[in-house]
Amino acid sequence: MKIAGFVKTTLLDYPGHLACTIFVQGCNMRCPFCQNGSLVLPEYFEPLMDTEEILGHIRKRSSVLEGVCITGGEPTIMPGLKAFIRDIKDMDLLVKLDSNGTNPDTVRELIEEKLIDFVAMDVKSSPADYALVSGVPGIDIEKIKRSVDLIRSSGIDYEFRTTLVKGLHSKESVRETAKWLKDAKAYFLQSYREEDGVIEKLKGEELKLESFTKEELNELLSIVREYVPVAELRGVD
Ligand code: SF4
C-alpha cells in the first residue's frame, strides 16, 4: 500500500460512523478539477507513510473507531490492498472504499469476499463525456459501467457522487448521467471548488474551470431528481 495521508478521526467521511481515513498515493485518472493533485501527479508526491505504523495506530484505537475509509488517489490500483483490508477486518472494523470505478473486478472481489461494507463511487459524467471529465482520453467506459452495475446490485451500502464543474458539465450531460444512474439508492452532487491542490492549477494550465452558482446547482439537482428522486446536493452552503 502506498499511503500518503492519514486522518486519525473523522465524523464526515463514513456516514454515521466514527472513522479514520487513509489516503493512497497514485491514480489512473487525471480529472482536471481533482483537489488531491499531490496524490495524483507523481511530480508532487510526498514521502510515503509506514503502513505497519498506521495499522498499529488503528489497532490501538480499534475499540473507539467504528470504521476505516480508504480513499485517494485510487485505492483499487494499490498492490496489497486486499491484505491491508484483511488486517483491518481482523480488528472488527467497517471498511468504506472510495473508488473511481476503473477496476470492477477488484471491487467485485472485495464485495464477494466481504472485505468492504460501503462503496462510494465517483461517477464523473455521462458516458459520452467521460474521457473529457476524467482526463483520460482512452478511458474504458465499459469498465466504469460494470462498476456502476455491480455496486448497485451488490446489496452493500453505496453512494454515487458527481463533482459538478462549469466548463466540464452541462444540463445535457447531467441529465444523461442521471438517466444512467436511474433510481440509485444514494446520489450526491458536489460542487467544484477552486483550491491550491487542483490538478489544472498544479499543471500550470490556464484555469478554465468554475463553480456553478447555488441557483444553477439547484436547477441541475431538479433535473437529476427526475431520474434519481433521492439525489441531494452535498457540501453546498
Ligand atoms: S478526482 Fe479523479 S484524479 Fe482525483 S483522485 Fe479522484 S479519480 Fe483520481
Boltz pocket constraint, residues with backbone or C-beta under 6 A from the ligand:
constraints:
  - pocket:
      binder: B
      contacts: [[A, 27], [A, 28], [A, 29], [A, 30], [A, 31], [A, 33], [A, 34], [A, 35], [A, 36], [A, 40], [A, 72], [A, 73], [A, 74], [A, 100], [A, 122], [A, 134]]
      max_distance: 6.0
